[in-house]
Amino acid sequence: MTSARHPADRRGPLPARAEVVVVGGGALGASVAFHLAEDGVDVLLLEADELASGSSGKPIGGVRAQFSDPANVDLGNRSLELYEDFANRPGADIGLQQPGYLFLLPGADDVALFEESVAMQNERGVASRMLGHDAVRRLNPYVDADRYAGAAYAARDGFAHPKAVVEGYAAGAEWHGATIRTHVTVTDVEARGDDVVAVWTNHGRVRTDAVVLCAGAWTRDVAAKAGLDLPVDPYRRQIGFTPRLETAPPRIPFTIDYGSTFYFHNAEPGCLLLGIADPATPVAFERTYDPGWLPLLRGAIGACAPELVDVPVTRGWAGLYEMTPDHNALIGEATGVPGRVLYAAGFSGHGFLQAPAVGEAVRDLYAGRTPRTDVSGFSADRFATAGPTLPITGQTTTSPGRRGPEANII
Ligand SMILES: Cc1cc2nc3c(=O)[nH]c(=O)nc-3n(C[C@H](O)[C@H](O)[C@H](O)COP(=O)(O)OP(=O)(O)OC[C@H]3O[C@@H](n4cnc5c(N)ncnc54)[C@H](O)[C@@H]3O)c2cc1C
C-alpha cells in the first residue's frame, strides 16, 4: 500500500494548521502519526533532522515480549503481532526475523526470577520457556552453556529494521492524509487560557489543538516548552559488527548474557552484531562511535562465547538510550498544563519493540477511548506522586526477572 517518498517531498512549506502536531520522526512519532491518521485525525509530524536520524536509526532492533511485568509484556506482545502484520498494515517489508530471544542466566537467583516471569508471560499468552544446557547448545553453539545456571527463551521474538519501520509508518501516515515535514525543529508550544493553540518552529508557527511529544532522548527540552517535566536523560550505547566470517555463523537467537549485558545475533548474511552496555557511560548527547569500548566487549564475549573472543569487529554504530529514572517509558496525556499535550518517550532502550502498540494506545488516548493495551501505569505522573517506582501491576523492572536500575540490558 505504501510507497517510498523522496526526502525532498517532506521539505515543503508548513501548513498553517493541523489538528495534532507530532514532535519527532523516530519509531514512536511515526507510529503515532500513522495510527492517528488512519483514525481520521489531521496530523502534522515535525522532525528536526531526517526521519529515523535519532535512536531509531539503529541498523537492527530487537523485538520481544519477554519482560518481568505484565504491562511491558503486553506492549511487547501486541507489538509483535503488529510487526508480523506490517507487510499488510501499513504495508512495508521491515526485514522481520524471528529466531527467538535467549536469555543466559548466570546464577540460581536469576533462574528463580525468570521462572516467575516465564509463568506470568505464559498466562498472558507468551510462549516463553526455561531451557537446560543441551537446548542452549543446540540453539546457539557459540555459547559455553556450562557457565550458566539456566536460560529462558521465546521463539517468537527476534529483530527487524527500525529505519524500514519508520519509513513504513511515515508513508502509511501520509497515505491516510498526514503531512510530514523534516528539518523543522519545534522550539515552543503556545498555550492560551486552557488550550494549546500553536507550536513554534524554526520555520514559523503552526496552529494546532494538540501536541504529541515523541522526541526520544531530546524529550526533556521540548516538554519543558509545554510546561511539562518529562525526566528523560541520554546515554550513549554502542554496537559492533563483524565482517562476513570465514565460517558462516549458524542461525542463532538474539542471545543475551544477563550477567554482563553482552548480546549478539545474526546480522547481514555471514556477519554478527555484538553489543554491551558500558556501565561507566555518562549522561550526554554523545553519538560518536568509540572503539575504546572493544576491550569491555571482548572480555564479555570471552566469558560467554569463547570461540568468538578474537572475532574481528570492523565497524560500529552509536546511538542514545533515552532513560527515565525507573527505566520504563512515559506514555500518557499531561495533567496540570494547558490544553492537550500527550507524550510517548523515554523508552529506556525498548522503544523500537514497543512502538506499534504504543502508537495504537496514543491514538485511543487522543480519541478518549480505553486503549487495547493498558498504558495507565506509564503516566509521567508517577514521578510527581510516587517517586521513581513504576506503579504498574507486578514488578517494577522492564527486563525479565531483574529488579533495579540495571534492568535494561539491550
Ligand atoms: C545501541 C542501541 C541499541 C538499541 N537496541 C534496541 C533494541 O534492540 N530494541 C528496542 O526496542 N530498542 C532498542 N534501542 C532503543 C530504541 O532505539 C529507542 O528506544 C527508540 O528508537 C526510540 O524511538 P523514539 O522515536 O522515541 O526516538 P528517536 O528515534 O530518537 O526519535 C526522536 C526524534 O525526535 C527528533 N526531535 C528531537 N527534538 C525535536 C524537536 N524539538 N523538534 C522536532 N524533532 C525533534 C529527533 O531528531 C529524533 O529523530 C536501542 C538503542 C540503542 C542506542
The ligand as an SDF file (V2000), in Angstrom:
LIG
                    3D

 53 58  0  0  0  0  0  0  0  0999 V2000
   22.7270    0.7710   20.6230 C   0  0  0  0  0  0  0  0  0  0  0  0
   21.2200    0.7530   20.8010 C   0  0  0  0  0  0  0  0  0  0  0  0
   20.5600   -0.4390   20.7740 C   0  0  0  0  0  0  0  0  0  0  0  0
   19.1860   -0.4800   20.9040 C   0  0  0  0  0  0  0  0  0  0  0  0
   18.5510   -1.6870   20.7940 N   0  0  0  0  0  0  0  0  0  0  0  0
   17.2070   -1.7360   20.8660 C   0  0  0  0  0  0  0  0  0  0  0  0
   16.5360   -2.9710   20.6620 C   0  0  0  0  0  0  0  0  0  0  0  0
   17.1480   -3.9960   20.3940 O   0  0  0  0  0  0  0  0  0  0  0  0
   15.1720   -2.9690   20.7760 N   0  0  0  0  0  0  0  0  0  0  0  0
   14.4590   -1.8280   21.0730 C   0  0  0  0  0  0  0  0  0  0  0  0
   13.2450   -1.8990   21.1840 O   0  0  0  0  0  0  0  0  0  0  0  0
   15.0860   -0.6640   21.2500 N   0  0  0  0  0  0  0  0  0  0  0  0
   16.4330   -0.5860   21.1450 C   0  0  0  0  0  0  0  0  0  0  0  0
   17.0650    0.6000   21.3370 N   0  0  0  0  0  0  0  0  0  0  0  0
   16.2660    1.7560   21.7410 C   0  0  0  0  0  0  0  0  0  0  0  0
   15.4860    2.3240   20.5950 C   0  0  0  0  0  0  0  0  0  0  0  0
   16.3680    2.6190   19.5340 O   0  0  0  0  0  0  0  0  0  0  0  0
   14.7540    3.5680   21.0660 C   0  0  0  0  0  0  0  0  0  0  0  0
   14.0260    3.2800   22.2390 O   0  0  0  0  0  0  0  0  0  0  0  0
   13.7850    4.0770   20.0120 C   0  0  0  0  0  0  0  0  0  0  0  0
   14.4270    4.1990   18.7740 O   0  0  0  0  0  0  0  0  0  0  0  0
   13.2230    5.4120   20.4510 C   0  0  0  0  0  0  0  0  0  0  0  0
   12.4260    5.9060   19.4070 O   0  0  0  0  0  0  0  0  0  0  0  0
   11.8520    7.3710   19.5220 P   0  0  0  0  0  0  0  0  0  0  0  0
   11.0060    7.5830   18.3360 O   0  0  0  0  0  0  0  0  0  0  0  0
   11.2810    7.5830   20.8700 O   0  0  0  0  0  0  0  0  0  0  0  0
   13.1700    8.3010   19.4910 O   0  0  0  0  0  0  0  0  0  0  0  0
   14.1140    8.6860   18.2720 P   0  0  0  0  0  0  0  0  0  0  0  0
   14.2410    7.6180   17.2750 O   0  0  0  0  0  0  0  0  0  0  0  0
   15.3680    9.2120   18.8760 O   0  0  0  0  0  0  0  0  0  0  0  0
   13.3210    9.8510   17.5810 O   0  0  0  0  0  0  0  0  0  0  0  0
   13.1580   11.1230   18.2000 C   0  0  0  0  0  0  0  0  0  0  0  0
   13.2320   12.1580   17.0960 C   0  0  0  0  0  0  0  0  0  0  0  0
   12.8290   13.4250   17.6050 O   0  0  0  0  0  0  0  0  0  0  0  0
   13.5400   14.4160   16.9010 C   0  0  0  0  0  0  0  0  0  0  0  0
   13.4660   15.6530   17.6690 N   0  0  0  0  0  0  0  0  0  0  0  0
   14.0400   15.9020   18.8670 C   0  0  0  0  0  0  0  0  0  0  0  0
   13.7200   17.1420   19.2850 N   0  0  0  0  0  0  0  0  0  0  0  0
   12.9100   17.6810   18.3180 C   0  0  0  0  0  0  0  0  0  0  0  0
   12.2570   18.9460   18.1700 C   0  0  0  0  0  0  0  0  0  0  0  0
   12.3510   19.9040   19.1090 N   0  0  0  0  0  0  0  0  0  0  0  0
   11.5310   19.1610   17.0570 N   0  0  0  0  0  0  0  0  0  0  0  0
   11.4120   18.2030   16.0850 C   0  0  0  0  0  0  0  0  0  0  0  0
   12.0120   16.9840   16.1890 N   0  0  0  0  0  0  0  0  0  0  0  0
   12.7520   16.7340   17.2940 C   0  0  0  0  0  0  0  0  0  0  0  0
   14.9330   13.8280   16.7940 C   0  0  0  0  0  0  0  0  0  0  0  0
   15.6700   14.4230   15.7320 O   0  0  0  0  0  0  0  0  0  0  0  0
   14.6620   12.3460   16.5580 C   0  0  0  0  0  0  0  0  0  0  0  0
   14.6770   11.9980   15.1890 O   0  0  0  0  0  0  0  0  0  0  0  0
   18.4450    0.6950   21.1430 C   0  0  0  0  0  0  0  0  0  0  0  0
   19.1050    1.9200   21.2010 C   0  0  0  0  0  0  0  0  0  0  0  0
   20.4780    1.9620   21.0190 C   0  0  0  0  0  0  0  0  0  0  0  0
   21.1660    3.2950   21.0520 C   0  0  0  0  0  0  0  0  0  0  0  0
  1  2  1  0
  2  3  1  0
  2 52  2  0
  3  4  2  0
  4  5  1  0
  4 50  1  0
  5  6  2  0
  6  7  1  0
  6 13  1  0
  7  8  2  0
  7  9  1  0
  9 10  1  0
 10 11  2  0
 10 12  1  0
 12 13  2  0
 13 14  1  0
 14 15  1  0
 14 50  1  0
 15 16  1  0
 16 17  1  0
 16 18  1  0
 18 19  1  0
 18 20  1  0
 20 21  1  0
 20 22  1  0
 22 23  1  0
 23 24  1  0
 24 25  2  0
 24 26  1  0
 24 27  1  0
 27 28  1  0
 28 29  2  0
 28 30  1  0
 28 31  1  0
 31 32  1  0
 32 33  1  0
 33 34  1  0
 33 48  1  0
 34 35  1  0
 35 36  1  0
 35 46  1  0
 36 37  1  0
 36 45  1  0
 37 38  2  0
 38 39  1  0
 39 40  1  0
 39 45  2  0
 40 41  1  0
 40 42  2  0
 42 43  1  0
 43 44  2  0
 44 45  1  0
 46 47  1  0
 46 48  1  0
 48 49  1  0
 50 51  2  0
 51 52  1  0
 52 53  1  0
M  END
$$$$
